[in-house]
Amino acid sequence: MLNDLKFSFVNIDQEGLSSELNNKVKYYANVIHWTLIYALPLFWLLDYSFLSSDWIILLFVRIVIVVLSQCIYLYGGLKKNNWDTSIVMAFIIGLNTLLYSVICSVISISFVLPYFLMFSFFFLLLNIVIFWKPFYSVLQCAIAYFLIIVFFKLFNKYDGYDALIQHGGGLFFVISAFSCLIGFNRYLLVKREASKSIFIEMANNRLIDQHERIIEQQHQLNESNRKLKKLSEYRFNTLNMILHDFRNFTGSIQMSLDLLGETKSNLTEEQNEILGYIGVGNDKLKYLSEKLAASAESDESQINYNYSNIDLSKEVEQVIMDLADAAAMKQINLQLNIDPSSSNVYLDKIFLDQVLVKLFTNVIRYATSGTIITVHLHKMDERVVTDIANKGKLLGTQKLSELFSDQEEIHESIDLASKNTTGFAVAKTMAEQMGGKLTYNSDEKTGNFYRLEFNLSK
């Protein structure tokens, strides 16, 4: 049964996992940081209720701690510093741990119980909410234990440690130690869930790859079928010509034989004429052999585009519908805005579909999970423009340039699918071969942006 609970992390994208874990660390650190700040009135109420003579001083100290915590949080988050979030939170929580430890050690033993309970709740909340390595939780507990023992010895000389244990210290030690175990389990569970999320995203990308290859093979089959039909028609016409010529040739041979059969002497003028017919037939045979050779050579790999008027808006809409499931697996929302007026282009339908499928498939593949992809089709200066924007994690112009130029110089479109190239590069090359244009950009203003342009048909 234990084997059923195991999860294989083999071949997990370690860079993606590390990025996902860092995002979770930052998110939960932000939650606990602001929770501590907004809990200041609660701490003030506790001070006012049990330490009426010193609550003003404690309020000032707590405000100073909050200000210092906010300064550390902001300073550590600056791009030029780029501190590890766990280190930043260790300093912030360390300040609060120092404050609680001093209060629990200094105040009268008769009022220490509620502060120990609050301190215990602080550690419990901390390890339930925050996500960091268990080492930091153990370190905070060790610091708290050390400070409490040292300061209690210094400021409570007439009370033994048994009094400390009886008035909430024992409860604090048990709960804080148990909270470290909770933090350890939470760290493992969240890391496991993040790994599963990365693993599922990798599986989704493989499904997208398979879908793209299936569509690509379908296009290749359609193109091959179209070429075979052309080749069949060509060879059928050629065979008809061959049959016609052979009928004439056999007729001339028969006529020559008839003439030879009517004469009994040696070579005559008629026989010379027959020899002439034979020479003509030989020339025809030669001609037919050249026709057959030309027919065989016509089966070449060069693409012959079959251009026709196509409504680009319908093709884009169809591709979006086909890829809706692939986008849903990555929790990506596809938003389509199409100009209702006619958007006819004069292109090859098979290769236009391949350009659109490869473009949209790779836009989804490189988009961040949980984001929105907007598709806007409109007309501009006698051209049909398809704009695709994704405001998720920026790929960067350099990365996009690598993806769009990841191929050798290729002159024959039919060979693109068999090359080790990215879908973006293939889509760009095929669009340009049909007279289109595919551009891209990636910055804070536009996000990851792609534009596909074709001339309107006239």
C-alpha positions in Angstrom: 0.0 0.0 0.0 2.9 2.4 0.7 4.1 2.0 -2.9 0.7 3.5 -4.0 1.6 6.7 -2.2 4.9 7.2 -3.8 5.4 9.8 -6.5 8.2 9.6 -9.1 10.0 12.9 -9.6 12.3 11.5 -12.3 13.1 14.0 -15.1 11.2 16.8 -13.3 12.3 20.2 -14.6 14.5 21.3 -11.7 14.7 24.9 -12.8 10.9 25.1 -13.1 10.5 23.4 -9.7 12.9 25.8 -8.1 11.0 28.8 -9.6 7.7 27.4 -8.4 9.0 26.8 -4.9 10.5 30.3 -4.7 7.1 31.8 -5.8 5.4 29.8 -3.0 8.0 31.0 -0.4 7.4 34.6 -1.4 3.6 34.3 -1.3 3.4 32.7 2.1 6.1 35.0 3.5 4.0 38.0 2.4 1.0 36.5 4.1 2.7 35.9 7.5 4.5 39.3 7.3 1.2 41.3 6.9 -0.5 39.0 9.4 2.1 40.0 12.1 1.6 43.7 11.2 -2.2 43.7 11.3 -2.1 41.7 14.6 -0.5 44.7 16.4 -3.9 45.8 17.9 -4.3 42.3 19.4 -0.9 42.5 21.0 -1.6 46.0 22.3 -4.9 44.7 23.9 -3.0 41.9 25.6 -0.5 44.4 27.0 -3.2 46.8 28.1 -5.0 44.0 29.9 -2.2 42.4 31.8 0.6 45.1 32.0 -1.4 48.3 32.5 1.6 50.1 33.9 4.0 49.2 31.0 1.7 48.9 28.0 2.7 52.3 26.5 6.4 51.3 26.5 5.5 47.9 25.0 3.3 49.6 22.3 6.3 51.8 21.3 8.6 48.8 21.2 6.1 46.8 19.1 5.7 49.8 16.6 9.5 49.9 16.3 9.6 46.2 15.6 6.9 46.6 12.9 8.8 49.5 11.3 12.1 47.5 11.4 10.3 44.5 9.9 8.8 46.5 7.1 12.2 48.1 6.3 13.9 44.7 6.2 11.1 43.3 4.0 11.3 46.2 1.5 15.1 46.5 1.5 15.5 42.7 1.0 13.0 42.8 -1.9 14.9 45.4 -3.9 16.2 44.1 -7.2 19.7 45.3 -6.5 19.7 43.3 -3.3 17.6 40.3 -4.2 17.8 38.7 -0.8 16.5 35.2 -0.4 13.0 35.5 1.0 13.6 32.8 3.6 16.6 34.9 5.0 14.4 38.1 5.0 11.7 36.3 7.0 14.2 34.7 9.3 15.3 38.3 10.3 11.7 39.5 10.6 10.5 36.6 12.7 13.7 36.7 14.6 12.8 40.2 15.8 9.4 39.1 16.9 10.9 36.0 18.6 13.3 38.3 20.5 10.5 40.5 21.6 8.3 37.7 22.8 11.2 35.9 24.6 12.2 39.1 26.5 8.6 39.8 27.5 8.0 36.2 28.7 11.3 36.3 30.7 11.1 39.7 32.2 7.5 40.2 33.4 6.1 38.9 36.6 5.6 35.2 36.8 1.9 35.7 37.7 1.2 37.4 34.3 3.3 35.3 32.1 0.8 32.6 31.2 -1.2 34.5 28.5 2.1 35.7 26.9 3.3 32.1 26.7 0.0 31.1 25.2 0.3 33.9 22.7 3.9 33.0 22.0 2.8 29.4 21.4 0.1 30.5 19.1 2.7 32.6 17.3 4.9 29.6 16.5 1.9 27.4 15.6 0.5 30.0 13.2 4.0 30.6 11.8 4.6 26.9 10.9 1.1 26.3 9.6 1.2 29.3 7.2 4.7 30.0 6.2 6.6 27.8 3.7 10.3 27.5 4.2 12.9 24.9 4.9 12.3 23.2 8.4 15.8 24.4 9.4 14.5 27.9 9.9 11.7 26.8 12.1 14.1 24.8 14.3 16.5 27.8 14.4 13.7 30.1 15.6 12.7 27.6 18.3 16.3 27.3 19.4 16.7 31.0 19.6 13.5 31.4 21.6 14.5 28.6 24.1 18.0 30.1 24.6 16.7 33.7 25.1 13.9 32.5 27.5 16.3 30.5 29.6 19.0 33.2 29.8 16.8 36.2 30.4 14.6 34.3 32.9 17.8 33.4 34.9 18.8 37.1 34.8 15.5 38.8 35.7 13.8 36.2 37.8 16.5 35.3 40.3 14.0 34.2 43.0 11.9 31.9 40.8 13.2 28.6 39.6 12.6 27.0 36.2 9.9 24.9 37.7 7.8 28.0 38.2 8.5 28.9 34.5 7.2 25.5 33.4 4.2 25.6 35.6 3.1 29.1 34.4 3.0 28.3 30.7 6.6 27.7 29.8 6.1 23.9 29.6 3.1 24.4 27.3 5.1 26.7 25.1 8.0 24.3 24.8 5.7 21.5 23.8 3.6 23.5 21.3 6.6 25.2 19.7 8.5 21.9 19.3 5.3 20.3 17.8 4.9 23.3 15.4 8.4 22.5 14.0 7.1 19.1 13.1 4.1 20.7 11.4 6.4 23.0 9.5 8.5 20.0 8.4 5.5 18.1 7.1 4.1 21.2 5.4 7.3 21.8 3.6 7.4 18.2 2.3 3.7 18.3 1.3 3.9 21.7 -0.5 7.1 20.6 -2.3 5.4 17.4 -3.4 2.4 19.3 -4.7 4.6 21.7 -6.6 6.5 18.8 -8.1 3.2 17.2 -9.1 2.1 20.5 -10.7 5.4 20.7 -12.7 5.1 17.1 -13.7 1.5 17.6 -14.8 2.5 20.7 -16.8 5.3 18.7 -18.5 2.7 16.0 -19.4 0.4 18.7 -20.8 3.3 20.0 -22.9 3.9 16.5 -24.2 0.2 16.3 -25.1 0.4 19.6 -26.9 3.5 18.3 -28.8 1.6 15.2 -29.8 -1.3 17.2 -30.9 1.0 19.4 -33.0 2.7 16.3 -34.6 -0.7 14.8 -35.4 -1.9 18.0 -37.1 1.5 18.2 -38.9 1.2 14.6 -40.1 -2.4 15.3 -41.2 -1.1 18.2 -43.3 1.6 16.2 -44.8 -0.9 13.5 -45.7 -3.2 16.0 -47.3 -0.3 17.5 -49.3 1.0 14.1 -50.3 -2.5 13.1 -51.4 -2.8 16.3 -53.4 0.5 15.6 -55.1 -0.4 12.0 -55.8 -3.7 13.2 -57.5 -1.7 15.5 -59.7 0.8 12.8 -60.5 -2.0 10.4 -61.3 -3.6 12.8 -63.7 -0.4 13.6 -65.4 0.5 9.9 -65.8 -2.9 9.0 -66.9 -2.7 11.6 -69.7 0.8 10.4 -70.6 -0.4 6.8 -70.8 -3.2 7.9 -73.1 -0.7 9.6 -75.4 1.5 6.5 -75.3 -1.4 4.2 -76.2 -2.4 6.5 -79.1 1.2 6.7 -80.5 1.6 3.0 -80.1 -1.6 2.3 -82.1 -0.3 4.5 -84.9 3.1 2.9 -84.7 1.7 -0.6 -84.9 -0.5 0.4 -87.8 2.5 1.7 -89.7 4.4 -1.6 -89.0 1.5 -3.6 -90.2 1.2 -1.5 -93.4 5.0 -2.0 -93.9 4.6 -5.7 -93.5 1.8 -5.7 -96.0 3.9 -3.9 -98.5 6.9 -6.3 -98.0 4.5 -9.2 -98.5 3.4 -8.0 -101.9 6.9 -7.9 -103.4 9.1 -10.9 -104.1 12.2 -9.2 -105.5 15.1 -7.7 -103.6 15.0 -4.2 -102.2 12.7 -1.9 -104.0 11.5 1.6 -103.6 8.6 0.4 -101.5 11.0 -1.5 -99.2 13.0 1.7 -98.9 9.8 3.4 -98.0 9.1 0.8 -95.4 12.5 1.3 -93.9 11.7 4.9 -93.7 8.5 4.1 -91.8 10.6 2.0 -89.4 12.9 4.9 -88.8 10.0 7.1 -88.0 8.6 4.5 -85.6 12.0 4.4 -83.9 11.9 8.1 -83.5 8.5 7.8 -81.9 9.8 5.1 -79.5 12.5 7.5 -78.5 10.0 10.2 -78.0 7.8 8.0 -75.8 10.8 6.9 -73.7 11.5 10.6 -73.0 7.9 11.2 -72.0 8.1 8.3 -69.6 11.3 9.7 -68.1 9.7 13.1 -67.7 6.7 11.5 -66.0 9.0 9.7 -63.5 11.0 12.9 -62.8 7.8 14.9 -62.0 7.5 13.2 -58.6 9.7 15.8 -56.8 9.6 17.3 -53.3 9.0 20.9 -54.4 5.8 22.3 -53.0 3.2 23.5 -55.5 0.9 25.8 -53.5 -2.8 25.7 -54.4 -3.9 29.2 -53.7 -7.6 30.0 -53.1 -9.7 32.6 -51.3 -10.0 31.7 -47.6 -11.7 33.5 -44.7 -8.9 33.8 -42.2 -11.2 34.6 -39.3 -12.9 31.2 -39.7 -9.6 29.4 -39.8 -8.3 31.2 -36.7 -11.5 30.4 -34.9 -11.3 26.7 -35.8 -7.7 26.4 -34.6 -8.7 28.1 -31.3 -11.5 25.6 -30.8 -9.2 22.7 -31.6 -6.7 23.9 -29.0 -9.2 24.8 -26.3 -8.6 21.5 -24.5 -4.9 21.8 -24.6 -5.2 25.4 -23.1 -7.6 24.1 -20.4 -5.1 21.6 -19.2 -2.7 24.4 -18.5 -5.6 26.5 -17.0 -5.1 29.1 -19.7 -8.1 31.2 -20.8 -8.3 31.9 -24.5 -10.1 35.1 -25.5 -11.0 35.6 -29.1 -11.9 39.0 -30.7 -12.6 38.8 -34.4 -13.5 41.6 -36.8 -17.0 40.6 -38.1 -16.3 41.9 -41.6 -14.8 39.7 -44.3 -11.2 38.7 -43.9 -10.5 36.9 -47.1 -6.9 36.0 -48.0 -5.5 34.3 -51.1 -3.4 31.4 -49.6 -2.9 27.7 -49.6 -5.4 26.3 -47.1 -3.3 23.3 -46.0 -0.2 25.3 -45.3 -2.2 28.2 -43.7 -3.7 25.7 -41.2 -0.2 24.4 -40.5 1.1 27.9 -39.8 -1.8 28.7 -37.5 -1.6 25.4 -35.6 2.1 25.7 -35.0 1.9 29.3 -34.0 -1.0 28.9 -31.5 0.3 25.6 -30.1 3.7 27.1 -29.2 2.1 30.2 -27.8 0.2 27.9 -25.4 3.2 25.8 -24.7 5.4 28.7 -23.6 2.6 30.6 -21.8 2.5 30.5 -17.9 -0.2 28.4 -16.4 -3.3 30.3 -15.1 -2.8 33.3 -17.5 -4.9 34.8 -20.3 -4.1 34.6 -24.0 -6.0 37.2 -26.1 -6.4 36.8 -29.9 -7.4 39.9 -31.9 -8.0 39.6 -35.6 -8.5 42.8 -37.5 -7.6 44.6 -40.8 -5.0 47.3 -41.2 -3.7 48.8 -44.4 -5.0 46.2 -46.8 -3.7 43.4 -44.6 -5.4 41.0 -42.2 -3.6 41.1 -38.8 -3.8 38.5 -36.1 -2.4 39.8 -32.8 -1.7 37.3 -30.0 -0.9 38.6 -26.5 0.0 36.8 -23.2 0.6 38.9 -20.1 2.2 36.0 -18.1 5.8 35.4 -17.3 8.0 37.2 -19.9 10.0 35.0 -22.2 12.2 37.9 -23.2 13.1 39.1 -26.7 16.3 37.2 -26.7 14.6 33.9 -25.9 11.9 34.5 -28.6 14.6 35.3 -31.1 16.2 32.0 -30.4 12.9 30.2 -30.8 12.0 31.9 -34.0 15.4 31.4 -35.6 16.1 27.9 -34.4 16.6 26.3 -37.9 19.0 26.1 -40.8 18.3 28.0 -44.0 15.6 25.9 -45.7 14.3 26.5 -49.2 11.8 23.7 -49.5 8.7 24.0 -47.2 7.9 20.3 -47.3 11.1 19.6 -45.4 10.4 21.9 -42.5 8.5 19.3 -40.5 11.4 16.8 -40.7 14.0 19.3 -39.4 14.9 19.7 -35.8 13.2 23.1 -35.5 10.8 24.8 -33.1 7.2 25.4 -34.1 7.7 29.1 -34.0 10.5 28.9 -36.6 8.5 26.7 -38.9 5.5 28.9 -38.7 7.6 32.0 -39.5 9.3 30.4 -42.5 6.1 29.0 -44.0 4.2 32.3 -43.5 7.0 34.2 -45.3 7.0 31.7 -48.2 3.3 32.4 -48.7 3.9 36.2 -48.7 3.0 36.8 -45.0 4.9 38.2 -42.1 5.3 36.9 -38.5 6.7 39.2 -35.9 7.1 39.0 -32.1 8.0 41.1 -29.0 8.3 40.6 -25.2 8.4 43.4 -22.8 6.5 44.7 -19.7 4.1 46.8 -21.8 2.9 44.2 -24.4 3.8 41.0 -22.6 4.6 38.1 -24.9 3.3 39.5 -28.2 3.0 37.9 -31.6 1.6 39.3 -34.9 0.7 37.4 -38.0 0.0 39.4 -41.2 -1.3 38.4 -44.6 -2.4 40.5 -47.6 -6.2 40.8 -48.2 -7.3 39.1 -51.4 -8.4 41.4 -54.2 
